[in-house]
Amino acid sequence: MQIQPDPRDRILRIKTVLARTGLTRSTLYRKMEAGTFPKNIRISTRCMGWRESAIAEWLASLPSNEPNLHS
């Protein structure tokens, strides 16, 4: 079941996403390419971001005993 985003859902920029997830930029993009991290969305011509709800959902789906998010 696909969850519809809340229209008030904030768009997070990459620095915020990296801080919240603990991932490095290269790991984040590698996980996106592998389909294991939410895709970013275009905000403007040169600006991308992630829906806050998608990042929260991804974080909630992680095993609670996962010691290192960078793998």
mmJSON file of the N, C-alpha and C atoms, coordinates in Angstrom:
{"data_MODEL":{"atom_site":{
"group_PDB":["ATOM","ATOM","ATOM","ATOM","ATOM","ATOM","ATOM","ATOM","ATOM","ATOM","ATOM","ATOM","ATOM","ATOM","ATOM","ATOM","ATOM","ATOM","ATOM","ATOM","ATOM","ATOM","ATOM","ATOM","ATOM","ATOM","ATOM","ATOM","ATOM","ATOM","ATOM","ATOM","ATOM","ATOM","ATOM","ATOM","ATOM","ATOM","ATOM","ATOM","ATOM","ATOM","ATOM","ATOM","ATOM","ATOM","ATOM","ATOM","ATOM","ATOM","ATOM","ATOM","ATOM","ATOM","ATOM","ATOM","ATOM","ATOM","ATOM","ATOM","ATOM","ATOM","ATOM","ATOM","ATOM","ATOM","ATOM","ATOM","ATOM","ATOM","ATOM","ATOM","ATOM","ATOM","ATOM","ATOM","ATOM","ATOM","ATOM","ATOM","ATOM","ATOM","ATOM","ATOM","ATOM","ATOM","ATOM","ATOM","ATOM","ATOM","ATOM","ATOM","ATOM","ATOM","ATOM","ATOM","ATOM","ATOM","ATOM","ATOM","ATOM","ATOM","ATOM","ATOM","ATOM","ATOM","ATOM","ATOM","ATOM","ATOM","ATOM","ATOM","ATOM","ATOM","ATOM","ATOM","ATOM","ATOM","ATOM","ATOM","ATOM","ATOM","ATOM","ATOM","ATOM","ATOM","ATOM","ATOM","ATOM","ATOM","ATOM","ATOM","ATOM","ATOM","ATOM","ATOM","ATOM","ATOM","ATOM","ATOM","ATOM","ATOM","ATOM","ATOM","ATOM","ATOM","ATOM","ATOM","ATOM","ATOM","ATOM","ATOM","ATOM","ATOM","ATOM","ATOM","ATOM","ATOM","ATOM","ATOM","ATOM","ATOM","ATOM","ATOM","ATOM","ATOM","ATOM","ATOM","ATOM","ATOM","ATOM","ATOM","ATOM","ATOM","ATOM","ATOM","ATOM","ATOM","ATOM","ATOM","ATOM","ATOM","ATOM","ATOM","ATOM","ATOM","ATOM","ATOM","ATOM","ATOM","ATOM","ATOM","ATOM","ATOM","ATOM","ATOM","ATOM","ATOM","ATOM","ATOM","ATOM","ATOM","ATOM","ATOM","ATOM","ATOM","ATOM","ATOM","ATOM","ATOM","ATOM","ATOM","ATOM"],
"id":[1,2,3,4,5,6,7,8,9,10,11,12,13,14,15,16,17,18,19,20,21,22,23,24,25,26,27,28,29,30,31,32,33,34,35,36,37,38,39,40,41,42,43,44,45,46,47,48,49,50,51,52,53,54,55,56,57,58,59,60,61,62,63,64,65,66,67,68,69,70,71,72,73,74,75,76,77,78,79,80,81,82,83,84,85,86,87,88,89,90,91,92,93,94,95,96,97,98,99,100,101,102,103,104,105,106,107,108,109,110,111,112,113,114,115,116,117,118,119,120,121,122,123,124,125,126,127,128,129,130,131,132,133,134,135,136,137,138,139,140,141,142,143,144,145,146,147,148,149,150,151,152,153,154,155,156,157,158,159,160,161,162,163,164,165,166,167,168,169,170,171,172,173,174,175,176,177,178,179,180,181,182,183,184,185,186,187,188,189,190,191,192,193,194,195,196,197,198,199,200,201,202,203,204,205,206,207,208,209,210,211,212,213],
"type_symbol":["N","C","C","N","C","C","N","C","C","N","C","C","N","C","C","N","C","C","N","C","C","N","C","C","N","C","C","N","C","C","N","C","C","N","C","C","N","C","C","N","C","C","N","C","C","N","C","C","N","C","C","N","C","C","N","C","C","N","C","C","N","C","C","N","C","C","N","C","C","N","C","C","N","C","C","N","C","C","N","C","C","N","C","C","N","C","C","N","C","C","N","C","C","N","C","C","N","C","C","N","C","C","N","C","C","N","C","C","N","C","C","N","C","C","N","C","C","N","C","C","N","C","C","N","C","C","N","C","C","N","C","C","N","C","C","N","C","C","N","C","C","N","C","C","N","C","C","N","C","C","N","C","C","N","C","C","N","C","C","N","C","C","N","C","C","N","C","C","N","C","C","N","C","C","N","C","C","N","C","C","N","C","C","N","C","C","N","C","C","N","C","C","N","C","C","N","C","C","N","C","C","N","C","C","N","C","C","N","C","C","N","C","C"],
"label_atom_id":["N","CA","C","N","CA","C","N","CA","C","N","CA","C","N","CA","C","N","CA","C","N","CA","C","N","CA","C","N","CA","C","N","CA","C","N","CA","C","N","CA","C","N","CA","C","N","CA","C","N","CA","C","N","CA","C","N","CA","C","N","CA","C","N","CA","C","N","CA","C","N","CA","C","N","CA","C","N","CA","C","N","CA","C","N","CA","C","N","CA","C","N","CA","C","N","CA","C","N","CA","C","N","CA","C","N","CA","C","N","CA","C","N","CA","C","N","CA","C","N","CA","C","N","CA","C","N","CA","C","N","CA","C","N","CA","C","N","CA","C","N","CA","C","N","CA","C","N","CA","C","N","CA","C","N","CA","C","N","CA","C","N","CA","C","N","CA","C","N","CA","C","N","CA","C","N","CA","C","N","CA","C","N","CA","C","N","CA","C","N","CA","C","N","CA","C","N","CA","C","N","CA","C","N","CA","C","N","CA","C","N","CA","C","N","CA","C","N","CA","C","N","CA","C","N","CA","C","N","CA","C","N","CA","C","N","CA","C","N","CA","C","N","CA","C","N","CA","C"],
"label_alt_id":[null,null,null,null,null,null,null,null,null,null,null,null,null,null,null,null,null,null,null,null,null,null,null,null,null,null,null,null,null,null,null,null,null,null,null,null,null,null,null,null,null,null,null,null,null,null,null,null,null,null,null,null,null,null,null,null,null,null,null,null,null,null,null,null,null,null,null,null,null,null,null,null,null,null,null,null,null,null,null,null,null,null,null,null,null,null,null,null,null,null,null,null,null,null,null,null,null,null,null,null,null,null,null,null,null,null,null,null,null,null,null,null,null,null,null,null,null,null,null,null,null,null,null,null,null,null,null,null,null,null,null,null,null,null,null,null,null,null,null,null,null,null,null,null,null,null,null,null,null,null,null,null,null,null,null,null,null,null,null,null,null,null,null,null,null,null,null,null,null,null,null,null,null,null,null,null,null,null,null,null,null,null,null,null,null,null,null,null,null,null,null,null,null,null,null,null,null,null,null,null,null,null,null,null,null,null,null,null,null,null,null,null,null],
"label_comp_id":["MET","MET","MET","GLN","GLN","GLN","ILE","ILE","ILE","GLN","GLN","GLN","PRO","PRO","PRO","ASP","ASP","ASP","PRO","PRO","PRO","ARG","ARG","ARG","ASP","ASP","ASP","ARG","ARG","ARG","ILE","ILE","ILE","LEU","LEU","LEU","ARG","ARG","ARG","ILE","ILE","ILE","LYS","LYS","LYS","THR","THR","THR","VAL","VAL","VAL","LEU","LEU","LEU","ALA","ALA","ALA","ARG","ARG","ARG","THR","THR","THR","GLY","GLY","GLY","LEU","LEU","LEU","THR","THR","THR","ARG","ARG","ARG","SER","SER","SER","THR","THR","THR","LEU","LEU","LEU","TYR","TYR","TYR","ARG","ARG","ARG","LYS","LYS","LYS","MET","MET","MET","GLU","GLU","GLU","ALA","ALA","ALA","GLY","GLY","GLY","THR","THR","THR","PHE","PHE","PHE","PRO","PRO","PRO","LYS","LYS","LYS","ASN","ASN","ASN","ILE","ILE","ILE","ARG","ARG","ARG","ILE","ILE","ILE","SER","SER","SER","THR","THR","THR","ARG","ARG","ARG","CYS","CYS","CYS","MET","MET","MET","GLY","GLY","GLY","TRP","TRP","TRP","ARG","ARG","ARG","GLU","GLU","GLU","SER","SER","SER","ALA","ALA","ALA","ILE","ILE","ILE","ALA","ALA","ALA","GLU","GLU","GLU","TRP","TRP","TRP","LEU","LEU","LEU","ALA","ALA","ALA","SER","SER","SER","LEU","LEU","LEU","PRO","PRO","PRO","SER","SER","SER","ASN","ASN","ASN","GLU","GLU","GLU","PRO","PRO","PRO","ASN","ASN","ASN","LEU","LEU","LEU","HIS","HIS","HIS","SER","SER","SER"],
"label_asym_id":["A","A","A","A","A","A","A","A","A","A","A","A","A","A","A","A","A","A","A","A","A","A","A","A","A","A","A","A","A","A","A","A","A","A","A","A","A","A","A","A","A","A","A","A","A","A","A","A","A","A","A","A","A","A","A","A","A","A","A","A","A","A","A","A","A","A","A","A","A","A","A","A","A","A","A","A","A","A","A","A","A","A","A","A","A","A","A","A","A","A","A","A","A","A","A","A","A","A","A","A","A","A","A","A","A","A","A","A","A","A","A","A","A","A","A","A","A","A","A","A","A","A","A","A","A","A","A","A","A","A","A","A","A","A","A","A","A","A","A","A","A","A","A","A","A","A","A","A","A","A","A","A","A","A","A","A","A","A","A","A","A","A","A","A","A","A","A","A","A","A","A","A","A","A","A","A","A","A","A","A","A","A","A","A","A","A","A","A","A","A","A","A","A","A","A","A","A","A","A","A","A","A","A","A","A","A","A","A","A","A","A","A","A"],
"label_entity_id":["1","1","1","1","1","1","1","1","1","1","1","1","1","1","1","1","1","1","1","1","1","1","1","1","1","1","1","1","1","1","1","1","1","1","1","1","1","1","1","1","1","1","1","1","1","1","1","1","1","1","1","1","1","1","1","1","1","1","1","1","1","1","1","1","1","1","1","1","1","1","1","1","1","1","1","1","1","1","1","1","1","1","1","1","1","1","1","1","1","1","1","1","1","1","1","1","1","1","1","1","1","1","1","1","1","1","1","1","1","1","1","1","1","1","1","1","1","1","1","1","1","1","1","1","1","1","1","1","1","1","1","1","1","1","1","1","1","1","1","1","1","1","1","1","1","1","1","1","1","1","1","1","1","1","1","1","1","1","1","1","1","1","1","1","1","1","1","1","1","1","1","1","1","1","1","1","1","1","1","1","1","1","1","1","1","1","1","1","1","1","1","1","1","1","1","1","1","1","1","1","1","1","1","1","1","1","1","1","1","1","1","1","1"],
"label_seq_id":[1,1,1,2,2,2,3,3,3,4,4,4,5,5,5,6,6,6,7,7,7,8,8,8,9,9,9,10,10,10,11,11,11,12,12,12,13,13,13,14,14,14,15,15,15,16,16,16,17,17,17,18,18,18,19,19,19,20,20,20,21,21,21,22,22,22,23,23,23,24,24,24,25,25,25,26,26,26,27,27,27,28,28,28,29,29,29,30,30,30,31,31,31,32,32,32,33,33,33,34,34,34,35,35,35,36,36,36,37,37,37,38,38,38,39,39,39,40,40,40,41,41,41,42,42,42,43,43,43,44,44,44,45,45,45,46,46,46,47,47,47,48,48,48,49,49,49,50,50,50,51,51,51,52,52,52,53,53,53,54,54,54,55,55,55,56,56,56,57,57,57,58,58,58,59,59,59,60,60,60,61,61,61,62,62,62,63,63,63,64,64,64,65,65,65,66,66,66,67,67,67,68,68,68,69,69,69,70,70,70,71,71,71],
"pdbx_PDB_ins_code":[null,null,null,null,null,null,null,null,null,null,null,null,null,null,null,null,null,null,null,null,null,null,null,null,null,null,null,null,null,null,null,null,null,null,null,null,null,null,null,null,null,null,null,null,null,null,null,null,null,null,null,null,null,null,null,null,null,null,null,null,null,null,null,null,null,null,null,null,null,null,null,null,null,null,null,null,null,null,null,null,null,null,null,null,null,null,null,null,null,null,null,null,null,null,null,null,null,null,null,null,null,null,null,null,null,null,null,null,null,null,null,null,null,null,null,null,null,null,null,null,null,null,null,null,null,null,null,null,null,null,null,null,null,null,null,null,null,null,null,null,null,null,null,null,null,null,null,null,null,null,null,null,null,null,null,null,null,null,null,null,null,null,null,null,null,null,null,null,null,null,null,null,null,null,null,null,null,null,null,null,null,null,null,null,null,null,null,null,null,null,null,null,null,null,null,null,null,null,null,null,null,null,null,null,null,null,null,null,null,null,null,null,null],
"Cartn_x":[0.839,0.0,0.89,0.665,1.417,0.808,1.625,1.147,1.207,0.087,0.037,0.714,1.606,2.287,1.32,1.574,0.8,1.178,0.209,0.537,1.388,1.376,2.204,3.571,3.837,5.095,6.262,7.205,8.355,9.3,10.003,11.046,12.379,13.165,14.463,15.572,16.531,17.699,18.724,19.727,20.663,21.396,21.811,22.539,21.686,20.417,19.501,19.296,19.141,18.953,20.19,21.371,22.608,22.717,22.364,22.427,21.437,20.24,19.21,19.514,20.102,20.318,21.681,22.653,24.004,24.759,24.166,24.802,25.768,26.721,27.549,26.82,27.211,26.587,26.695,27.876,28.057,27.221,27.117,26.301,24.827,24.379,22.991,22.653,23.492,23.215,23.351,24.271,24.406,23.145,22.616,21.389,20.193,20.132,19.053,19.12,20.316,20.473,20.087,20.362,20.018,18.536,17.83,16.414,16.137,17.143,16.964,16.869,16.724,16.558,15.595,14.767,13.789,14.451,13.808,14.288,14.064,14.95,14.763,13.795,13.296,12.361,12.919,12.56,13.03,12.209,12.918,12.272,12.273,13.387,13.523,14.549,14.954,15.871,17.136,17.729,18.991,18.896,17.713,17.526,16.696,17.215,16.537,16.337,15.385,15.141,14.397,14.139,13.438,12.267,11.173,10.028,10.396,10.089,10.395,9.729,8.517,7.802,8.508,9.087,9.797,11.053,11.752,12.955,12.572,11.515,11.06,10.632,9.947,9.512,10.722,11.72,12.935,13.639,13.786,14.447,13.68,12.358,11.537,11.648,11.977,12.056,13.389,14.363,15.671,15.579,16.34,16.379,16.931,16.348,16.762,18.159,18.667,19.999,21.073,20.754,21.732,22.762,24.017,25.022,25.576,25.558,26.212,25.326,24.862,24.004,24.791,26.103,26.931,27.188,26.71,27.0,26.096],
"Cartn_y":[-1.174,0.0,1.246,2.12,3.365,4.433,5.063,6.136,7.439,8.163,9.445,10.499,11.315,12.327,13.414,13.899,15.01,16.261,17.041,18.246,19.241,19.13,20.002,19.375,18.219,17.508,18.397,18.601,19.455,18.76,19.553,19.046,19.302,18.242,18.347,18.412,19.272,19.374,18.339,18.12,17.017,17.103,18.288,18.384,17.909,18.223,17.787,16.284,15.74,14.291,13.543,14.029,13.383,13.427,14.562,14.686,13.748,13.626,12.769,11.292,10.907,9.481,8.989,9.869,9.449,8.884,8.974,8.466,9.502,9.029,9.945,10.214,11.261,11.61,10.449,9.851,8.765,7.541,7.229,6.089,6.353,7.584,7.944,7.718,8.22,8.059,6.603,5.866,4.441,3.687,4.007,3.353,3.76,5.008,5.432,4.638,4.485,3.743,2.281,1.725,0.327,0.157,1.281,1.206,0.971,1.196,0.965,2.263,3.374,4.682,5.483,6.327,7.106,7.969,8.049,8.905,10.364,11.202,12.64,13.193,14.39,15.034,16.391,16.817,18.104,19.229,20.196,21.363,22.501,22.654,23.66,23.147,23.965,23.542,22.887,23.484,22.971,22.526,22.237,21.95,20.67,19.765,18.513,18.404,17.602,17.389,16.082,15.782,14.565,14.94,14.229,14.448,13.976,14.79,14.458,13.147,12.911,11.681,10.45,10.557,9.419,9.079,10.113,9.884,9.277,9.791,9.251,7.789,7.483,6.102,5.189,5.661,4.876,4.609,5.644,5.475,4.495,4.561,3.667,2.217,2.019,0.657,-0.031,0.716,0.126,-0.794,-1.893,-2.75,-1.956,-2.125,-1.347,-1.706,-2.869,-3.28,-3.042,-2.318,-2.057,-1.07,-1.528,-0.662,0.397,0.153,1.071,1.283,2.502,2.813,2.928,2.987,3.266,2.045,0.888,-0.306,-0.418],
"Cartn_z":[0.0,0.0,0.0,-0.932,-1.062,-0.158,0.653,1.522,0.751,0.716,0.029,0.892,0.317,1.105,1.576,2.755,3.315,2.53,2.06,1.291,2.075,3.401,4.225,4.501,3.904,4.092,3.668,4.566,4.256,3.286,2.511,1.624,2.316,2.466,3.125,2.091,2.323,1.46,1.895,1.061,1.282,2.617,3.043,4.314,5.478,5.454,6.509,6.454,5.251,5.089,5.584,5.234,5.682,7.206,7.804,9.261,9.949,9.406,10.03,9.873,8.745,8.481,8.943,9.022,9.358,8.167,6.988,5.777,5.2,4.422,3.644,2.339,1.655,0.373,-0.619,-0.725,-1.699,-1.336,-0.044,0.378,0.101,0.363,0.102,-1.375,-2.274,-3.704,-4.153,-3.545,-3.873,-3.452,-2.266,-1.802,-2.673,-3.122,-4.025,-5.32,-5.86,-7.114,-6.951,-5.764,-5.491,-5.156,-4.955,-4.632,-3.16,-2.299,-0.872,-0.078,-0.767,-0.128,-0.983,-0.365,-1.145,-2.22,-3.363,-4.454,-4.097,-4.599,-4.384,-5.426,-5.172,-6.079,-6.491,-7.684,-8.188,-7.574,-6.984,-6.397,-7.415,-8.102,-9.156,-10.15,-11.08,-12.138,-11.593,-10.567,-10.041,-8.588,-8.116,-6.7,-6.512,-5.688,-5.388,-3.88,-3.47,-2.051,-1.826,-0.578,-0.191,0.693,0.564,1.439,2.848,3.825,5.213,5.616,5.149,5.495,4.939,3.752,3.158,3.957,4.428,5.228,6.578,7.196,8.48,8.336,7.25,6.999,6.804,6.057,5.827,7.149,7.979,9.274,10.163,10.14,10.949,10.484,9.216,8.671,8.965,9.476,9.771,10.978,10.948,12.14,13.323,14.482,15.651,16.125,15.734,16.18,15.127,14.064,13.007,13.536,13.744,14.359,13.428,12.12,11.205,9.989,9.777,8.636,7.347,7.413,6.237,5.374,5.74,4.933,3.745],
"occupancy":[1.0,1.0,1.0,1.0,1.0,1.0,1.0,1.0,1.0,1.0,1.0,1.0,1.0,1.0,1.0,1.0,1.0,1.0,1.0,1.0,1.0,1.0,1.0,1.0,1.0,1.0,1.0,1.0,1.0,1.0,1.0,1.0,1.0,1.0,1.0,1.0,1.0,1.0,1.0,1.0,1.0,1.0,1.0,1.0,1.0,1.0,1.0,1.0,1.0,1.0,1.0,1.0,1.0,1.0,1.0,1.0,1.0,1.0,1.0,1.0,1.0,1.0,1.0,1.0,1.0,1.0,1.0,1.0,1.0,1.0,1.0,1.0,1.0,1.0,1.0,1.0,1.0,1.0,1.0,1.0,1.0,1.0,1.0,1.0,1.0,1.0,1.0,1.0,1.0,1.0,1.0,1.0,1.0,1.0,1.0,1.0,1.0,1.0,1.0,1.0,1.0,1.0,1.0,1.0,1.0,1.0,1.0,1.0,1.0,1.0,1.0,1.0,1.0,1.0,1.0,1.0,1.0,1.0,1.0,1.0,1.0,1.0,1.0,1.0,1.0,1.0,1.0,1.0,1.0,1.0,1.0,1.0,1.0,1.0,1.0,1.0,1.0,1.0,1.0,1.0,1.0,1.0,1.0,1.0,1.0,1.0,1.0,1.0,1.0,1.0,1.0,1.0,1.0,1.0,1.0,1.0,1.0,1.0,1.0,1.0,1.0,1.0,1.0,1.0,1.0,1.0,1.0,1.0,1.0,1.0,1.0,1.0,1.0,1.0,1.0,1.0,1.0,1.0,1.0,1.0,1.0,1.0,1.0,1.0,1.0,1.0,1.0,1.0,1.0,1.0,1.0,1.0,1.0,1.0,1.0,1.0,1.0,1.0,1.0,1.0,1.0,1.0,1.0,1.0,1.0,1.0,1.0,1.0,1.0,1.0,1.0,1.0,1.0],
"B_iso_or_equiv":[0.0,0.0,0.0,0.0,0.0,0.0,0.0,0.0,0.0,0.0,0.0,0.0,0.0,0.0,0.0,0.0,0.0,0.0,0.0,0.0,0.0,0.0,0.0,0.0,0.0,0.0,0.0,0.0,0.0,0.0,0.0,0.0,0.0,0.0,0.0,0.0,0.0,0.0,0.0,0.0,0.0,0.0,0.0,0.0,0.0,0.0,0.0,0.0,0.0,0.0,0.0,0.0,0.0,0.0,0.0,0.0,0.0,0.0,0.0,0.0,0.0,0.0,0.0,0.0,0.0,0.0,0.0,0.0,0.0,0.0,0.0,0.0,0.0,0.0,0.0,0.0,0.0,0.0,0.0,0.0,0.0,0.0,0.0,0.0,0.0,0.0,0.0,0.0,0.0,0.0,0.0,0.0,0.0,0.0,0.0,0.0,0.0,0.0,0.0,0.0,0.0,0.0,0.0,0.0,0.0,0.0,0.0,0.0,0.0,0.0,0.0,0.0,0.0,0.0,0.0,0.0,0.0,0.0,0.0,0.0,0.0,0.0,0.0,0.0,0.0,0.0,0.0,0.0,0.0,0.0,0.0,0.0,0.0,0.0,0.0,0.0,0.0,0.0,0.0,0.0,0.0,0.0,0.0,0.0,0.0,0.0,0.0,0.0,0.0,0.0,0.0,0.0,0.0,0.0,0.0,0.0,0.0,0.0,0.0,0.0,0.0,0.0,0.0,0.0,0.0,0.0,0.0,0.0,0.0,0.0,0.0,0.0,0.0,0.0,0.0,0.0,0.0,0.0,0.0,0.0,0.0,0.0,0.0,0.0,0.0,0.0,0.0,0.0,0.0,0.0,0.0,0.0,0.0,0.0,0.0,0.0,0.0,0.0,0.0,0.0,0.0,0.0,0.0,0.0,0.0,0.0,0.0,0.0,0.0,0.0,0.0,0.0,0.0],
"pdbx_formal_charge":[null,null,null,null,null,null,null,null,null,null,null,null,null,null,null,null,null,null,null,null,null,null,null,null,null,null,null,null,null,null,null,null,null,null,null,null,null,null,null,null,null,null,null,null,null,null,null,null,null,null,null,null,null,null,null,null,null,null,null,null,null,null,null,null,null,null,null,null,null,null,null,null,null,null,null,null,null,null,null,null,null,null,null,null,null,null,null,null,null,null,null,null,null,null,null,null,null,null,null,null,null,null,null,null,null,null,null,null,null,null,null,null,null,null,null,null,null,null,null,null,null,null,null,null,null,null,null,null,null,null,null,null,null,null,null,null,null,null,null,null,null,null,null,null,null,null,null,null,null,null,null,null,null,null,null,null,null,null,null,null,null,null,null,null,null,null,null,null,null,null,null,null,null,null,null,null,null,null,null,null,null,null,null,null,null,null,null,null,null,null,null,null,null,null,null,null,null,null,null,null,null,null,null,null,null,null,null,null,null,null,null,null,null],
"auth_seq_id":[1,1,1,2,2,2,3,3,3,4,4,4,5,5,5,6,6,6,7,7,7,8,8,8,9,9,9,10,10,10,11,11,11,12,12,12,13,13,13,14,14,14,15,15,15,16,16,16,17,17,17,18,18,18,19,19,19,20,20,20,21,21,21,22,22,22,23,23,23,24,24,24,25,25,25,26,26,26,27,27,27,28,28,28,29,29,29,30,30,30,31,31,31,32,32,32,33,33,33,34,34,34,35,35,35,36,36,36,37,37,37,38,38,38,39,39,39,40,40,40,41,41,41,42,42,42,43,43,43,44,44,44,45,45,45,46,46,46,47,47,47,48,48,48,49,49,49,50,50,50,51,51,51,52,52,52,53,53,53,54,54,54,55,55,55,56,56,56,57,57,57,58,58,58,59,59,59,60,60,60,61,61,61,62,62,62,63,63,63,64,64,64,65,65,65,66,66,66,67,67,67,68,68,68,69,69,69,70,70,70,71,71,71],
"auth_comp_id":["MET","MET","MET","GLN","GLN","GLN","ILE","ILE","ILE","GLN","GLN","GLN","PRO","PRO","PRO","ASP","ASP","ASP","PRO","PRO","PRO","ARG","ARG","ARG","ASP","ASP","ASP","ARG","ARG","ARG","ILE","ILE","ILE","LEU","LEU","LEU","ARG","ARG","ARG","ILE","ILE","ILE","LYS","LYS","LYS","THR","THR","THR","VAL","VAL","VAL","LEU","LEU","LEU","ALA","ALA","ALA","ARG","ARG","ARG","THR","THR","THR","GLY","GLY","GLY","LEU","LEU","LEU","THR","THR","THR","ARG","ARG","ARG","SER","SER","SER","THR","THR","THR","LEU","LEU","LEU","TYR","TYR","TYR","ARG","ARG","ARG","LYS","LYS","LYS","MET","MET","MET","GLU","GLU","GLU","ALA","ALA","ALA","GLY","GLY","GLY","THR","THR","THR","PHE","PHE","PHE","PRO","PRO","PRO","LYS","LYS","LYS","ASN","ASN","ASN","ILE","ILE","ILE","ARG","ARG","ARG","ILE","ILE","ILE","SER","SER","SER","THR","THR","THR","ARG","ARG","ARG","CYS","CYS","CYS","MET","MET","MET","GLY","GLY","GLY","TRP","TRP","TRP","ARG","ARG","ARG","GLU","GLU","GLU","SER","SER","SER","ALA","ALA","ALA","ILE","ILE","ILE","ALA","ALA","ALA","GLU","GLU","GLU","TRP","TRP","TRP","LEU","LEU","LEU","ALA","ALA","ALA","SER","SER","SER","LEU","LEU","LEU","PRO","PRO","PRO","SER","SER","SER","ASN","ASN","ASN","GLU","GLU","GLU","PRO","PRO","PRO","ASN","ASN","ASN","LEU","LEU","LEU","HIS","HIS","HIS","SER","SER","SER"],
"auth_asym_id":["A","A","A","A","A","A","A","A","A","A","A","A","A","A","A","A","A","A","A","A","A","A","A","A","A","A","A","A","A","A","A","A","A","A","A","A","A","A","A","A","A","A","A","A","A","A","A","A","A","A","A","A","A","A","A","A","A","A","A","A","A","A","A","A","A","A","A","A","A","A","A","A","A","A","A","A","A","A","A","A","A","A","A","A","A","A","A","A","A","A","A","A","A","A","A","A","A","A","A","A","A","A","A","A","A","A","A","A","A","A","A","A","A","A","A","A","A","A","A","A","A","A","A","A","A","A","A","A","A","A","A","A","A","A","A","A","A","A","A","A","A","A","A","A","A","A","A","A","A","A","A","A","A","A","A","A","A","A","A","A","A","A","A","A","A","A","A","A","A","A","A","A","A","A","A","A","A","A","A","A","A","A","A","A","A","A","A","A","A","A","A","A","A","A","A","A","A","A","A","A","A","A","A","A","A","A","A","A","A","A","A","A","A"],
"auth_atom_id":["N","CA","C","N","CA","C","N","CA","C","N","CA","C","N","CA","C","N","CA","C","N","CA","C","N","CA","C","N","CA","C","N","CA","C","N","CA","C","N","CA","C","N","CA","C","N","CA","C","N","CA","C","N","CA","C","N","CA","C","N","CA","C","N","CA","C","N","CA","C","N","CA","C","N","CA","C","N","CA","C","N","CA","C","N","CA","C","N","CA","C","N","CA","C","N","CA","C","N","CA","C","N","CA","C","N","CA","C","N","CA","C","N","CA","C","N","CA","C","N","CA","C","N","CA","C","N","CA","C","N","CA","C","N","CA","C","N","CA","C","N","CA","C","N","CA","C","N","CA","C","N","CA","C","N","CA","C","N","CA","C","N","CA","C","N","CA","C","N","CA","C","N","CA","C","N","CA","C","N","CA","C","N","CA","C","N","CA","C","N","CA","C","N","CA","C","N","CA","C","N","CA","C","N","CA","C","N","CA","C","N","CA","C","N","CA","C","N","CA","C","N","CA","C","N","CA","C","N","CA","C","N","CA","C","N","CA","C","N","CA","C","N","CA","C","N","CA","C"],
"pdbx_PDB_model_num":[1,1,1,1,1,1,1,1,1,1,1,1,1,1,1,1,1,1,1,1,1,1,1,1,1,1,1,1,1,1,1,1,1,1,1,1,1,1,1,1,1,1,1,1,1,1,1,1,1,1,1,1,1,1,1,1,1,1,1,1,1,1,1,1,1,1,1,1,1,1,1,1,1,1,1,1,1,1,1,1,1,1,1,1,1,1,1,1,1,1,1,1,1,1,1,1,1,1,1,1,1,1,1,1,1,1,1,1,1,1,1,1,1,1,1,1,1,1,1,1,1,1,1,1,1,1,1,1,1,1,1,1,1,1,1,1,1,1,1,1,1,1,1,1,1,1,1,1,1,1,1,1,1,1,1,1,1,1,1,1,1,1,1,1,1,1,1,1,1,1,1,1,1,1,1,1,1,1,1,1,1,1,1,1,1,1,1,1,1,1,1,1,1,1,1,1,1,1,1,1,1,1,1,1,1,1,1,1,1,1,1,1,1]
}}}
